Amino acid sequence: MSVHQRFKEIMFRLEENGASLGRELDVSKTAILKIANGTSLPSSKILIPLGEKLGVSADWLLFNVGTMFLNGEGFKTSTANTPLPSKGGK
């Protein structure tokens, strides 16, 4: 399965179309559709919010390694209030 096929699978599983996913990730519908059609690869501007906002694994999307969703569920997540781990495990 190619990157664009996995991207379309993500859109299907999240029940998002190009316009709605573009709004969610703050990118254009055109950028989303180019990835879904296989004419471009996702940039960091798309990969980072896919992981942070939607819990999508970049490893799975790009390399087909691991599972599609980081949390195993595939629902929208918020990391805005998640504290960063402290240095030294304190």
Secondary structure, 3 states (H helix, E strand, C coil): CCHHHHHHHHHHHHCCCHHHHHHHHCCCHHHHHHHHHCCCCCCHHHHHHHHHHHCECHHHHHHCCCCCECCCCCCCCCCCCCCCCCHHHC
